[in-house]
């Protein structure tokens, strides 16, 4: 059930697979430090190889000096990198260059000089601040407010679970400019320098995945009108553009994780013998393997179908939610089955399985929990039928 990729995409997939198989998987237990980030020597090595292979700045449009890769090519990269723990799962260690969130391309020429180009050149880093203590999956309940006073907005509120906040030079902040409208025209996006008076990182959370998102408090932070991205009330729509690609990244990564876990469980099931027979002869093990294989075929078809259609301009949010939810759930199930088949050795940090398990479990929550995905899907299905 191979998705009908073009010849060009097939060749690119083969190149990416070799890169991961030969230069990442054999070293994956040593590439990252205790902080979960790439060690400097490995970051330098992978950055150099990415440039050689044409992966550098793949997500950046050609007009800004990038490759301007289509979504299918990006899904190929995300899937293959999802097969290894050699690079950090979140952010991928910047293997493909600086991460630029889509709304930065919407800036005025003056703001691009201050924010977009420094990010592209690796001189500045940004974080994305949407989630709040009481408004995660429900952005309409956002309490962080931005009140216009003259030619400045005064921002007050708290954002939580913000990845990369400590290293960021500025954040792309979503705040309510009209609470009555909520997510339907009442949320705006702003550029806020992290060293602005009133911006404070109040908490750093240590997670089971190894990353450390932060809580940021905004106390009467003044932001000039020209640092608003887009028109007032467009913030939620701009944020969704960033999250839409993020959900395809989730789906691709889930497929990659499931593929690697399938490979590992099959290899171990053939090697490991119990009561005089290999595990591969046990029906209970065979069913875990067959279930994973079947679900993997479905997930891959979903992901690349959505990516292909989006590349052609056919963007279906419902299908985007479906592939994200299904592949995220599969990634966790595959890691869980792989761990179960490996038994005690699977629980150790000598193998990558436990890390696949922890990371995959977290993806069922971030950028749209499974329950919210199902709720939105059901709402759209009910409209159709």
C-alpha positions as CSV (number, residue, x, y, z in Angstrom):
1,X,0.0,0.0,0.0
2,X,2.8,2.4,-0.9
3,X,1.6,5.9,-1.4
4,X,2.3,6.8,-5.1
5,X,5.2,9.3,-4.6
6,X,6.7,10.9,-7.6
7,X,10.1,9.6,-8.8
8,X,11.7,12.7,-7.4
9,X,10.2,12.2,-4.0
10,X,11.1,8.5,-4.0
11,X,14.8,9.4,-4.7
12,X,14.7,12.0,-2.0
13,X,13.1,9.5,0.5
14,X,15.9,7.1,-0.3
15,X,18.5,9.7,0.4
16,X,16.9,10.7,3.7
17,X,16.6,7.1,4.7
18,X,20.3,6.4,4.1
19,X,21.2,9.5,6.0
20,X,19.2,8.3,9.1
21,X,20.2,4.7,8.7
22,X,23.9,5.3,8.3
23,X,24.7,8.5,10.1
24,X,22.1,8.7,12.9
25,X,20.7,5.4,14.1
26,X,24.2,3.8,14.8
27,X,25.1,6.8,17.0
28,X,21.7,7.8,18.5
29,X,22.5,6.7,22.0
30,X,25.4,9.2,22.2
31,X,24.4,12.3,20.2
32,X,22.4,14.2,22.8
33,X,23.4,15.4,26.2
34,X,21.6,15.2,29.6
35,X,19.6,18.3,28.6
36,X,18.2,16.4,25.6
37,X,19.8,18.7,23.1
38,X,22.4,17.8,20.5
39,X,26.0,17.9,21.7
40,X,28.0,20.7,20.0
41,X,30.1,18.3,17.9
42,X,27.1,16.4,16.6
43,X,25.2,19.6,15.9
44,X,28.1,20.8,13.8
45,X,28.3,17.5,12.0
46,X,24.6,17.2,11.2
47,X,24.4,20.9,10.2
48,X,27.2,20.3,7.7
49,X,25.6,17.2,6.3
50,X,22.2,18.8,6.0
51,X,23.8,21.6,3.9
52,X,25.6,18.9,1.7
53,X,22.3,17.0,1.2
54,X,20.2,20.1,0.4
55,X,18.2,19.9,3.6
56,X,19.3,23.2,5.0
57,X,16.4,25.7,5.3
58,X,14.0,23.3,3.6
59,X,11.0,25.0,5.2
60,X,12.1,28.5,4.2
61,X,10.6,30.0,0.9
62,X,13.1,30.5,-1.9
63,X,12.6,34.2,-1.9
64,X,14.2,34.3,1.6
65,X,17.1,32.1,0.6
66,X,15.6,28.7,1.5
67,X,14.7,25.6,-0.5
68,X,11.0,26.2,-0.4
69,X,10.3,22.5,-0.2
70,X,6.7,21.2,-0.7
71,X,4.9,19.6,2.1
72,X,5.4,16.1,0.7
73,X,9.2,16.5,0.9
74,X,8.9,17.9,4.4
75,X,6.8,14.9,5.5
76,X,9.5,12.6,4.1
77,X,12.1,14.4,6.2
78,X,9.9,14.4,9.3
79,X,9.0,10.7,8.9
80,X,12.6,9.6,8.5
81,X,13.8,11.7,11.5
82,X,10.9,10.2,13.5
83,X,12.7,6.8,13.1
84,X,15.6,7.9,15.4
85,X,16.3,9.6,18.7
86,X,19.6,10.9,17.4
87,X,18.1,14.4,17.3
88,X,15.7,16.0,19.8
89,X,12.2,15.1,18.9
90,X,10.9,18.7,19.5
91,X,12.6,21.1,17.2
92,X,14.7,18.3,15.6
93,X,17.8,20.0,17.0
94,X,17.7,22.6,14.2
95,X,19.0,19.9,11.8
96,X,17.4,21.7,8.9
97,X,18.4,25.2,10.0
98,X,16.6,27.9,12.0
99,X,12.9,27.4,12.6
100,X,10.8,30.2,11.2
101,X,7.1,30.2,12.1
102,X,4.9,31.2,9.2
103,X,3.5,34.5,10.6
104,X,7.0,36.1,10.5
105,X,6.7,36.2,6.7
106,X,3.7,38.5,7.2
107,X,5.7,41.3,8.7
108,X,6.3,44.7,7.3
109,X,9.7,45.3,5.6
110,X,10.9,47.2,8.7
111,X,9.9,44.4,11.1
112,X,11.4,41.7,8.9
113,X,14.8,43.5,9.3
114,X,14.4,43.3,13.1
115,X,12.9,39.8,13.5
116,X,12.6,37.6,10.4
117,X,16.1,38.0,8.9
118,X,18.0,37.7,12.2
119,X,16.1,34.4,12.8
120,X,17.0,33.2,9.3
121,X,20.6,34.1,9.9
122,X,20.8,32.3,13.2
123,X,21.2,35.6,15.1
124,X,17.9,35.4,17.0
125,X,15.5,32.8,18.3
126,X,11.8,33.0,18.7
127,X,9.2,31.1,20.7
128,X,5.5,30.8,20.2
129,X,3.2,31.7,23.1
130,X,-0.4,30.7,22.9
131,X,-1.3,28.2,25.6
132,X,-2.4,29.4,29.0
133,X,-3.1,27.7,32.4
134,X,-6.8,27.9,31.7
135,X,-6.8,28.1,27.9
136,X,-5.0,25.3,26.1
137,X,-7.2,23.5,23.7
138,X,-9.8,26.3,24.1
139,X,-8.1,29.5,22.8
140,X,-11.4,31.3,22.9
141,X,-11.0,31.3,26.7
142,X,-7.7,33.2,26.5
143,X,-7.2,35.6,29.4
144,X,-4.0,37.3,28.3
145,X,-5.2,40.7,27.1
146,X,-3.9,43.4,24.9
147,X,-5.5,46.7,25.4
148,X,-4.8,49.6,23.0
149,X,-3.7,52.8,24.6
150,X,-2.7,55.4,22.1
151,X,-0.1,53.8,19.8
152,X,0.8,51.0,22.1
153,X,-0.9,47.8,23.4
154,X,-0.7,47.0,27.1
155,X,-0.4,43.3,27.6
156,X,-1.2,41.4,30.8
157,X,-1.5,37.7,31.4
158,X,0.3,34.4,31.7
159,X,1.4,31.8,29.1
160,X,2.3,28.3,30.0
161,X,4.1,25.3,28.4
162,X,6.1,27.6,26.1
163,X,8.9,25.6,24.5
164,X,12.2,27.5,24.0
165,X,11.2,30.5,26.1
166,X,14.5,30.6,28.0
167,X,16.6,30.8,24.8
168,X,14.2,33.1,22.8
169,X,15.0,36.7,22.0
170,X,11.3,37.4,21.3
171,X,8.0,35.6,21.3
172,X,5.1,35.5,18.9
173,X,2.3,36.2,21.4
174,X,-1.4,35.6,21.0
175,X,-3.5,37.8,23.2
176,X,-7.2,38.7,23.4
177,X,-8.1,42.1,22.0
178,X,-11.9,41.5,22.1
179,X,-12.9,38.8,24.6
180,X,-16.5,38.7,23.4
181,X,-15.4,37.6,20.0
182,X,-13.0,35.0,21.3
183,X,-11.3,33.0,18.6
184,X,-13.6,34.4,16.0
185,X,-11.9,37.7,15.5
186,X,-11.0,38.6,19.1
187,X,-7.4,37.4,19.2
188,X,-4.4,39.2,17.8
189,X,-0.7,38.3,17.4
190,X,2.2,40.4,18.6
191,X,6.0,40.4,18.6
192,X,7.2,40.8,22.2
193,X,10.9,41.1,23.0
194,X,11.8,38.8,25.9
195,X,13.8,41.6,27.6
196,X,10.9,44.0,27.6
197,X,10.0,45.5,31.0
198,X,7.3,43.3,32.6
199,X,8.2,40.1,30.8
200,X,9.3,37.4,33.3
201,X,9.8,33.7,33.0
202,X,8.3,32.5,36.3
203,X,8.5,28.7,36.1
204,X,10.5,26.1,34.2
205,X,8.8,22.7,34.0
206,X,10.8,19.5,33.8
207,X,8.9,17.0,31.7
208,X,9.2,13.2,31.2
209,X,10.2,13.9,27.6
210,X,13.4,15.7,28.7
211,X,12.5,19.2,27.4
212,X,11.7,22.1,29.8
213,X,8.9,24.4,28.7
214,X,8.3,27.6,30.6
215,X,5.7,29.8,32.1
216,X,5.9,33.5,31.1
217,X,4.1,36.3,32.9
218,X,3.3,39.6,31.2
219,X,2.8,42.5,33.6
220,X,1.8,45.8,31.8
221,X,4.1,45.0,28.9
222,X,3.9,47.8,26.4
223,X,4.1,46.9,22.7
224,X,4.0,49.4,19.8
225,X,1.2,48.9,17.3
226,X,3.7,48.3,14.5
227,X,4.7,45.1,16.3
228,X,1.2,43.6,15.9
229,X,1.3,40.9,13.1
230,X,-1.5,41.3,10.7
231,X,-4.7,43.1,11.5
232,X,-6.3,43.2,14.9
233,X,-8.4,40.0,15.3
234,X,-6.4,37.9,12.8
235,X,-4.1,36.3,15.4
236,X,-5.9,33.0,15.8
237,X,-6.0,32.5,12.0
238,X,-2.3,33.3,11.7
239,X,-1.5,30.9,14.6
240,X,-3.5,28.1,12.9
241,X,-1.3,28.4,9.8
242,X,1.7,27.5,12.0
243,X,-0.2,24.7,13.8
244,X,-1.5,23.2,10.5
245,X,2.1,22.4,9.4
246,X,2.8,21.3,12.9
247,X,0.0,18.7,12.8
248,X,1.5,17.2,9.6
249,X,4.8,17.1,11.4
250,X,3.1,15.2,14.1
251,X,1.6,12.7,11.6
252,X,4.8,12.2,9.8
253,X,6.8,11.7,13.0
254,X,4.2,9.2,14.3
255,X,4.6,7.2,11.1
256,X,8.4,7.2,11.4
257,X,8.3,6.1,15.0
258,X,5.9,3.3,14.2
259,X,8.1,2.2,11.3
260,X,11.2,2.0,13.5
261,X,9.3,0.2,16.3
262,X,7.9,-2.3,13.9
263,X,11.4,-3.0,12.6
264,X,12.7,-3.4,16.1
265,X,9.9,-5.7,17.3
266,X,10.2,-8.0,14.3
267,X,14.0,-8.3,14.7
268,X,13.8,-9.0,18.4
269,X,10.9,-11.4,18.0
270,X,12.9,-13.5,15.6
271,X,16.0,-13.5,17.9
272,X,14.5,-14.0,21.3
273,X,13.5,-17.6,22.3
274,X,11.2,-18.6,25.1
275,X,10.3,-22.2,26.0
276,X,12.3,-23.4,23.0
277,X,10.7,-21.2,20.4
278,X,11.3,-17.7,19.1
279,X,8.8,-15.0,20.2
280,X,7.9,-14.7,16.5
281,X,6.0,-18.0,16.7
282,X,3.7,-16.7,19.5
283,X,0.3,-15.7,18.3
284,X,0.1,-12.9,20.9
285,X,3.3,-11.4,19.5
286,X,2.2,-11.9,15.9
287,X,-1.0,-10.0,16.5
288,X,0.9,-7.0,17.9
289,X,3.1,-7.1,14.8
290,X,0.3,-7.4,12.3
291,X,-1.8,-4.7,14.0
292,X,1.1,-2.3,13.9
293,X,1.8,-3.1,10.3
294,X,-1.8,-2.7,9.2
295,X,-2.2,0.6,11.1
296,X,1.1,1.9,9.8
297,X,-0.1,1.4,6.2
298,X,-3.2,3.4,6.9
299,X,-1.4,6.2,8.7
300,X,1.2,6.7,6.0
301,X,-1.6,6.9,3.3
302,X,-3.4,9.5,5.4
303,X,-0.3,11.7,6.0
304,X,0.9,11.8,2.4
305,X,-2.6,12.2,1.0
306,X,-3.2,15.3,3.2
307,X,0.3,16.6,2.3
308,X,-0.2,16.1,-1.4
309,X,-3.6,17.8,-1.4
310,X,-2.3,20.7,0.7
311,X,0.6,21.2,-1.7
312,X,-2.0,21.5,-4.5
313,X,-4.0,24.1,-2.5
314,X,-6.7,21.7,-1.2
315,X,-6.4,22.2,2.5
316,X,-8.9,20.2,4.5
317,X,-8.7,20.9,8.2
318,X,-10.8,17.8,9.1
319,X,-8.4,15.5,7.3
320,X,-5.5,17.3,8.9
321,X,-7.0,16.6,12.3
322,X,-7.6,12.9,11.4
323,X,-4.1,12.2,10.3
324,X,-2.6,14.0,13.3
325,X,-4.8,12.1,15.8
326,X,-4.4,8.7,14.1
327,X,-0.6,8.8,13.6
328,X,0.0,10.2,17.1
329,X,-2.0,7.4,18.6
330,X,-0.3,4.8,16.4
331,X,3.2,6.1,17.3
332,X,2.4,5.5,21.0
333,X,0.8,2.1,20.4
334,X,3.7,0.9,18.3
335,X,6.2,2.1,20.9
336,X,4.2,0.4,23.7
337,X,3.9,-2.9,21.8
338,X,7.6,-2.7,20.9
339,X,8.4,-2.2,24.6
340,X,6.2,-5.1,25.6
341,X,7.8,-7.5,23.2
342,X,11.3,-6.5,24.4
343,X,10.3,-7.1,28.0
344,X,12.7,-5.9,30.6
345,X,15.4,-4.8,28.2
346,X,12.9,-2.4,26.6
347,X,12.6,-0.6,29.9
348,X,16.3,0.3,30.0
349,X,17.9,3.4,28.5
350,X,20.3,1.0,26.6
351,X,17.7,1.0,23.8
352,X,15.7,3.9,22.3
353,X,12.3,2.3,22.9
354,X,11.6,4.0,26.3
355,X,12.3,7.4,24.7
356,X,10.1,6.6,21.8
357,X,7.4,5.7,24.3
358,X,7.8,8.9,26.4
359,X,7.9,11.2,23.4
360,X,5.0,9.5,21.6
361,X,2.8,9.7,24.8
362,X,3.3,13.4,24.9
363,X,2.3,13.9,21.3
364,X,-1.2,12.7,22.1
365,X,-1.5,15.9,24.1
366,X,0.5,18.7,22.4
367,X,-0.8,20.7,19.4
368,X,-4.3,19.3,19.8
369,X,-5.1,16.5,22.2
370,X,-6.8,13.4,20.9
371,X,-10.1,14.2,22.5
372,X,-10.2,17.7,21.0
373,X,-9.3,16.3,17.6
374,X,-12.2,13.8,17.9
375,X,-14.5,16.6,19.0
376,X,-13.7,18.8,16.0
377,X,-13.9,15.8,13.6
378,X,-17.3,14.8,15.0
379,X,-18.6,18.3,14.7
380,X,-17.6,18.5,11.0
381,X,-19.0,15.0,10.3
382,X,-22.3,15.9,11.8
383,X,-22.5,19.0,9.6
384,X,-21.9,16.8,6.5
385,X,-24.3,14.1,7.4
